[in-house]
Amino acid sequence: MSLGQQLKRLRESKGFSQEDVAKKIGVTRQAVYKWEHDKSCPDIDNLILLSEMYNVTYMIKSEKNQLYFLGKSTTCN
């Protein structure tokens, strides 16, 4: 699952609209749309805000060797 797909899944699981997310972290709705459609990636500051908003605590490595906050883990793998 791509970063964009994960971000969309997390947003929808919280019942937020793209506009809600944009307002909460201080970006445009278009930025959130681009992240969710893998047109661009949030910077580290926005990833931290997203991780706090979605209550996620772990990071994973993507195919492009970039790290992203994607979900909550209670065990170490």
N, C-alpha and C positions, 0 to 999 in steps of 0.2 A: 504494500500500500504506500503510495507516495505521500510526501509531506502535505500536499494540498488536500488529498483525500482524508488524511488524518485530521487536519484542521477543520475541515467541513464536518466530519463525523463528531468531533468534540463540540463544535459550535451547536450543531443540531441536538446533541444529547443534553445540552444545557438549555435548549429552547430559545437561543439567541438568534436574532437576525444578523445579517452582515452589518447593517447600520448600528445595531446594538454594540457589536464588537468594536467597530470603528470608533464610536464615541467613547467607549470605555478605555481604549488605549491611545486615542488621539491621532488616528489616521483617517484616511478617506474610506468610504465604502468600496471604492474602486480598488484600493490597495488590498483589502480583505478578499475581494473577488479574485484578483490576480494571484494571491497566495493560494487560494483554494483551487484554482485552475492551473497551478504550476507554471504560471507566466512569470512570476518573480518569487523571491523568498523574503520573509521578514528578517530584519537585521537582528543582532543578538539582543538589543534592548527590547525590541518588540517580542522576540521569542520568550524572554523572561516574563514580560507582562502577560503574554498568552498562557504561559505555563502556570502562572499564579491564578489567572482568571479561570482556567480549566482544571485547576488543582492537579496538575501533573508534576511528577517528580523525577523521572528518569530521562536520559538522553540515549539516542541510538545513532548509529552511523549509517548514512545513506550510501548508495552506490557511488556517489560523487565525492566521497570522503568528507562530507560535511556533517556536523552534528546538529540534531534537532531534538527539542523536547516533544515527546509524543504521547506519553501515557504514564500511568502510575504503576509502580511495581512494588511488591512487598517481599520479593525474594531476589537474590543475586543469581544471575545465570552465568 
